[in-house]
């Protein structure tokens, strides 16, 4: 009886041991089958680029880190086929506002092509990346264009016009705040005696931060204004004369001081005798207490020079040979010559002195300064 009782626990233990061994064998066989199916597993570490999405368009995203390390394991075959260009780590920044943020990285952020079935993510390093989100702004900046060189003698640079005079730049606020103006490339004005026009160009690499853009696409043009230097000359005192009326009036002062100012080459041509100071007739019949003064230029009559007519003498010689005095052909020739002289315009003639011709054309550029500008009527 005692022997039977002792054999029962032993049989039970043997059965349990056999069952456990069977379970372990099944599990181990399954794993071996799975390993055989996948092949030999290999682990590799990839350097993967970061990508972000969801940020507002008016935000500039910056970070000191552009890549992370991702450890992957998988079958030897698939790991040989996999390259870093097939992988990417994507971070959603739609929930972040302007400022500095520590953005965590999870295994779910790593994207692997679906065709790779055996590859698994082991870890990602670092586990978080700091991003700076900054608001983008627009700002209007004036354009400055400088000159280099000197104009011709007796000429000077008056100003440089730029059209449009300012442009709009767009970029991160911290970079835009440091911009106050844009400088175009200098314009050469050496020995210039007239205006210069052209297109404004910029050195973008030096003036524009990397993340800043110039929004204007239209051509920006400049115009360099070159003018002849002005000369002020004193003509002395003049006695005013009545213009178109002869009243019996006394006025003071009896003489008026005169200065002229204008382009150097024009003022140097002037003669004080060519200027007359006048007292125009008032519009009302009553004589006012003061009489305004004006002036008239009395330039000498132009000496005209007719254009050379090289063919006139030759034509006259031929006509004299063809006809005798008093004959009908001669009369026709005389009539034809008279008709030609009548219809020939005087505009073909030129003033003999080109400097005086230029003075007549530009006399309006001469500014006459009268002191005083009006006379006091003495009653």
C-alpha positions, 0 to 999 in steps of 0.5 A: 500500500505504501509503495503504491502511494509513493509511486503516484507523486513520482508519476505525476511529476514525470507527467508535468515535466514531460508537459513542460518539456513539450511546451518548451519544445513547441515554443523553441521550435516556433522561434526557430521556424520564425528565425529560419523564415526571416533569415539572419537578423542584422542591426545597423545604425543610420543617420537620418534627416529630420523633416517637419510639417504643420508649422504656420506659413508665417513662421520661420523654423530653425534648429541646430540639429538636422539629423538623428541616429536611428538603430534598425534591425532586420533580415540580412537581405533587407538590411543590405537593400536599405539605405539612409535616403529611404528613411526619414524622421517626421515631426509635427509642429502644428501645436507649437507657437512662436518661441523655443520648444523641445520637441520629442522624437518617438519610434513612430516618427521614423518612416520606413518603406512598407516593402521592408517587412522584417525591419524593426526600430531599436532606438532613436538618438537623441530623443528630443530636438530643440526648435526655434519658431519665429514670426516672419514679417514684411518691412519697407526699406529705402534704397541708397545708390552712391556715386564714384568719380567726379563729373566734368569740369564746371559740373556737379552731382545734384542728386540720385533718384531711385524708382521705386525709392523703397522695396519690401523684404520678407523674412524672420523678424530677428533678421529683418529688424537689423535691416534699415536700408539697402545699398545699390552698387555705385554708379560711375560718374567720372567726367559726366556732363549730363544725366545718367540712367540705369538699373539698380543692382544689389550684392545679395550675398552681403546684404540679405540674410539667408532666409530673407527675400526681396518681394519686388520683381519690377526693375529698380532704376536710378537717375543721376542728375548732373547739372552745370555749377551755378555762378553768382555775379554782381551787375551793380546798380541800375536805374529803373525805367517805366515800361509802357507808361510815363507817370510823373512819380517819384520813388525811392530808391533811385537805383536797384542793385542787381545780381544774376545767378545761373550756369557758369558758362552762361553767366560768363557770357552775359554783359550788364548792358543787356539787362534792363530793370523796368517798372510795369504799369499797374493794372488799377488806375490808382497808383499803389504805395509800392511798385514791383520791379521786373526786368527785360533781357536786351540781347544783341541782334543775332548775326546769321550765317547762311548755309553754303550753296556749292551748286549755285555758282555752277548752275548760274554758269550753265544757265548763262551759256544756254541763254542770251540776255533778254531771251525768253529762256533767260526770263524763265531762269530769272523767274525760277530763281526769284521763286526759289529765293521767295520759298527758301525758308530762313530756318536754314540759316544759323547764328554765326556765334554758337555760344550766343545761340546757346545763351538765347536758348537757355536765357530762362535758366538765368535767375535775376535777383533785384534788391529791392524787389519793389520801389516805394512811391513818394507822394 
